[in-house]
């Protein structure tokens, strides 16, 4: 024992003056010159499914690739349990996934977000889902963009209005795109206070709405597995939520295949450049300008007619009172298109 203590003391004296290399010095990443060996351009999404069940990864990869049909393929890898990375190789593919969601696997909602350059996929916060919400029972004269924007803010974070429905006569419902927190219950209706201080209910239906609880209104679980529902004496037919909150009807099943799914060794598909890109760009630009002028002209006519109305609604108070598990769910199942 004495010999061991002496050895330790000797080593301590010998290495006492050693200074560890400074770990905070850092290494500057070299500039990518785009030469040989450069990584092909890609766009990355990170996502998780709103469920506590174990995800069948290989089946999920097949289903999601078949639902998205990416023109340049997609690489899907599991980073952590129920945390996945989706690598796309064409901008339109990733944009479609973001714009046309929410998506699901086995009726479990996919929460996903684009990962920008320099960010860590594992550090991405996934706590919201973007939904199209149908707004029903708007009174005549209240089907305006300012009212719909306030409605979107009441539901969550307002993103945009489906302006195609604003044109023409009064519609049965109007659509707003909203980013909603998944830790809060869905909202069934909103108390709309009119200009004369009378009020009425505005009701909501959700497009592409997957598993949610009919008792507590939260996404991600059903009432069968809700502790609050288990402890309640309320009968299931008395639950405040139900299937009536889903818009539309389920579509039939679609075929599942592998044409769009890439393995780790597969390169992304690349399209050929057009023979005369200058002419194509000019035609595309001219089409966009013509559409934009038409939309602005019609919008201006409406705004002129509702100018005072929009000003009155700026400060308006908004209050509230209280299947199969396959590719159909991956493609979000149902979505009622707006009346034209």
N, C-alpha and C positions, 0 to 999 in steps of 0.2 A: 504493500500500500504506500509506504514511504517512497519507494522507487517510482511509482506511478505519479505521485504528487510532484516529485522532482522533475519528471519528464514534462508534465503539463506546464509547470512553472518555467521550464527552459524554453518550451515552444512559445509561450505567451511573451516572454522577453524578446525572443527572436523576431516575431512578427508584429510586435506592438506598433512599430512605426510605418506599417504598410497602409497606404491610402487606396481605397477602392476607386476604380474608374468612375468618373462622373456619369451617372445614368441620365441625367437631365440635359446633357449636351445636345442630344437630338441629331437626326440625320435628315437632310433636306432631300426630298424626292426629286429625281432628275426630270427634266422636261422631256415629254414624249415627242420625238421628232417625226413620228408616223412612218418610220422606216420598216425594214424587214423585221418580222417578229412582233410588230405592233398588234395589239388586241383589236379585233373587229368591233365596230361601234355597236353598243347594246344599251338596253334600258332595263332597269331592275325594279321589280316590285317585291315587297316583303309582305307576308300576310299570315293570318292565323284564322282558324275556324272557331266560331262562337259555340263551343261545346266542351264538355268534360269527358266525352267519349274518346277512345283511342282511334286515331285516323288511320284507315287502311291506305298507306302511302301509295303503293303501286296502282291500286284501283283509282285513287284520287287523281294521280297523274294522268291516267288514261281519260277519265271523265272530263277533267278541266281542259285538257288539250283538245278534246273533241268538241267541247262547248265553245271554245274561243276560236278554233280554226285559224291560228296565226299563219300568215302567208310566208313568213320566214322561220317558222318553228319556234319552240319555246323549250328552254331547259328548266326543269323543276327539281329542286333539291331540298332536303330537310335539314335545316340548320340546328334546330332543337326540337324536342317533342312539341308538336302542334305549332311550329314556326317554320315557314317555308319561304324559299327564295324562288321567284319566277323571273327568268332572264329572257327578254324578247330581243329580237334583232331587226325590228322594223318599228318605226315610231307610230305608225297607224295601228299596229297590233296592241301596244300598251295603251294607246289613247282609247281604243275601243273598250278594253277591259275596264278602264277607269270611268268612262262615260256611260256605259250600258249596264253597270252593276246595280244592285249588289248581286253577286254570284253565290253559289252554295254547293256543298257536297253533302249528299244524304240529308238534305233539308237543313243543313247547318250553315249559317251565314258566314261568308268569307269577309273578314276585315283586312283590307290591303291598302298600301300606300306606296308611292314611288320613292325610291331611295336615290337621293341626289349624289353627285360626285363628292367624295370626301366624307360621306356619312357611313355609319356602321349599321348594317341591317338589323342586328340584334338589339340596337339601341332605339329603334324606331317605335314610337308610341302608337299603339293600335287600339283606340278606345271609341271610335266613331264609325258610323256607316252612312253612306249617301243613299238617299231614297227619293223616288218620285212620290209625292203625296197628292192625292186627288182631294180637292176642296169642294164640298157640296153645300147647297142651300145658301149661296151668296145672293142677297137681295138685288133687285134691279138698281143699277147705278153704283153698285159697290164691286163690280167685276173689273176693277182697275188694277194696274200694276202696283201703285202704292199700297193698296189694301192687301194684295197678294204678298208683297214684300213683308209687311207687318205680320201676316199670317205665318210666313216662313220663319221669321224671327221668334215667333211664339212657339213654333215646333222645335227649333234648334238653331243652327247657323244657316241663314238663308244663302243659297247659291245662285239660283236663277229661276225665271218664270218661263214656262212654255208659251212663248208669245204667239204661236200659231193659233191658239185658242182665243186670244184677245180680240182678234178680228171677227167681224160678223155679229150675228144675233147672240142673245144670251144662251150660254151652254149649260148642260146638266151639271158639269163640274169643270174645274180649272186645275192645272198641274203646277206644282212648285217643287223644285229640287232643293233638298235640305240635307245638311250633315247633322246627324242626330247622335247624341251620346248613348252608348249601349248600357250604361249603368243607371239609366232613368226610364221609367215606364213610358210606353207609347201613349200619345194623347188621342183621345177619342173625339173630342169636339172642342169648340172655342166659343166663348160668349162674345158676340159682336155687338158693340154699342153703336147705334146709329146716330145720325146727326141730331135727330129730335129727342135723343136720350132714351128712346125705346131700345130694346135689345132682342136678339134672337140667337139661336144656336147655329153655328157652322160646323158641319160634320166632316170627318176625315176617313179616307180609305188609303191603304198603302199598297203600292205596286211592288211586286217581287218580295213579298213579305214571307219570310221563312219561319222556322220554329219560334214560337213565343208563348208566354204563359197567359192563359185566359183569366187567371186569378189576379196576378200582380202586374201584368202588362210588360214584363221584361223580356228582351230577346235572349235566346240561347238555351232555354229549357221550356218544357211544357208543364202544365198544371199537375201532371202525374208525379213530377219530381220536385214540386215546389213545397218547401217547408211551411210557408204561410198557408197554402191551400190545405195541407194535411192537418194543420192545427185549427182550421176554420170549421165552423158548423154550417156554413153556407152551402147550399146544394149547387152542383155544377151548372145547372140551368140558370142560376142566379148570378153567376160570375160576371163581372163588369165588362169583360172582353169576350170576343168570339170570332168565328170565321168570317163574319160580316165585315171585319176590318180589312180583309184581303180584297183587292180589286181584281176582277176578271176571273177566268176559269183556267184550270190546268190544261196544258197541251198534251198531246200524245207523246209517247217515247220516241227517241231518235236513236239512230245507229251510233255505235261507239267504235272508234278505230284509232290507229296509230299514225296516220299520215303527218300530223302536225307536231308530234312529240319527238324531241331530239334526245339522243343519248349524249354522254359526255364526250364521245369521239366525233359526233356528227357536226359538220359545219352548217351554219345557217344558209338557207336558200337566198340567192341574190337574183334580183330581176335585172334584165338588160336595160341599158340606157335607151331612151327613145331616139329615133333617127334624127329628129329635128326638135330638140327640147325647147328652143326659143319659141317656135310656133305654138307648141303645146302650152307653154306657160302663158303666152299671150291670150289664147282662147280661154284658158282657165281663169285668168285674171279678169277678162271681159265678162265672163259669166257671173263671177262674184260681184263685180261692180253693178251689173244690171239687177241682180237679186237685191243688193243692198239699197239701191235707189228706190226700188218698189217698196221694200219694207219701211224705209224711212218716210216715204211719202204717206203711206197709210198710217203709220204711227203718228205723223205730224197732224193729220186730220183729226185723229182721235184725241191727241193731247190738246188741240185747240178747243175741242168741244168739252173737254173735262178739266180745263185749266183751273177754274175756281174749285171744282170738286176735289182735285188733288191737293190743293192748299188746305181745304177744310179737313182732309183726312190725315194730314201730317201729324197732328197732335191727338189723333183718335185713341181712346183707351181700348185695349184688348185684354179681356179677362177670361178665366176658365173655371168652371166648377168641375166639382168633380165629374195514289201518290206512291207515289213510289219513290224509292231512294235511288235515283239513277240520274241520267243526263237531263231529264226534265227539270229536276231541282237545280242542277248545275247551271243550266241556262235560265234559272230563276223562275221557271214554271209559267207564271201568268203575268200578263200585263195588258190591261185594257187601253187601247189606243184612243186618243182624243177624238171627239166628234168633229168632223170637218165641215 
